C-alpha cells in the first residue's frame, strides 16, 4: 500500500510541476494542456476510487492487488491525457470556438466510464485448473465382482485355464464351474457384475436365454470375455442381437483335417495391442499343439467385422487381415472379447497368460467407461 501512495505522490508532483510551468506564462485564456492535465488528475482520482478491475478469486483467475492495478491504470491514463493534442481548435482555422473546459470534461467523463468497464485480459501466466484425478484402475480391478463359468472343470485331464489365470487377479470371483443353473441364478441375482466370463469349451451348453441375460448385463456396463467356438451353430438364435450390437458376423466354420500343425497358427493384427502385452507379453501362436484336444472336425469359427462397425479383430488366421478370418475380436469399446477357438488347442502357459490379459483389458475399459 505504501508503494501505491508513493507512486501516486510522484504522479501528483509531476502534475503540479506541469501546472506551475503553464501558469507562469500568464496567458489570459485557459491553456488546453492545463485543462487536459486537470482532466487527467480527475481521472487518476476516479480510477483510484474505482471498483477493483481484477475479478475476485472465486472466478478462478489469479488474484492481483486491485490498488496496484488501479494505480497502473491511473498512471497510463494520466500519461495519455498529458499527451493529448489540445482539443480546442485553433482560432486560425476558422472553426467556432468551444469551451475547452466543457470539451475536456466530456472527454474525462467518457474515459472514466471506459475505465470502469475495463476487464483485464488473462495473461499467459494465468493458473490453469488442475487436471482431474485419475482413477486408480488397478485398485478398482482388485475390488471387482467377477462371475465365471468354465465347463472344463469336470474334465480332469485338462487344466482349467481360466481358474489358473484368475489367481493373479484380485476382487471377488464367483466361480460356478459348469453349474449352468447357478450361472443363470447369478446373472439374475441383481449383483452388479464388473466382468462375466464364459469359457464354454464343451461346446453349445451356453445358448438361448443365457445370451439374452448376458446382453442385458453388458448393456448395463458389465465387461465380458467369452470363449465360444460354436457360434456357427447358434448365431441365428438369441445370441444374434448381441452379435449385431458387437458389430460382427460369423464368416464361416473353421474345420481341421490333419495336415501341418502350423496351418493352424494365427497372427496378431496389432502386436502392440495391450491384449498381447499387459500384464504379460504373449507372442503369436505359430502352430497348435502336437497332440491337440480336438484334432479333427470343427475347431472354431471365423468372425468378420460388419460395415460401419467399431469392432476390432485382434487375431486372424491370415497375416495382415483386419476385417475377416477373425479368431480374437474386441468390441463395445474394449469391454467385450470373443475368442472363437479352443484354448486347449494351444500351449497352456501362453493361454493362461493371454486370459490374464483378457481380464485386465476388459476390466480396465469397463472402469474407464464407468462414471
Secondary structure by P-SEA (a helix, b strand, c coil): caaaaaaaaaaaaaaaaaaaaaaacccccccaaaaaaaaaaaaaaaaaaccccccccccccccccaaaaaaaaaaaaaaaaaaccccccccccccccccaaaaaaaaaaaaaaaaaaccccccccccccccccccaaaaaaabbbbbbbbcccccccccaaaaaaaccccccccccccaaaaaaaaaaccccccbbbbbcccccccccaaaaaaaaaaaabbbbbbbcccccccccccaaaaaaaacccccbbbbbcccccccccccccccccccccccccccccccccccccccccccbbbbbbccccccccccccccccccccccbbbcccccbbbbccccccccaaaaaaaaaaaaaaaaaaaaaacc
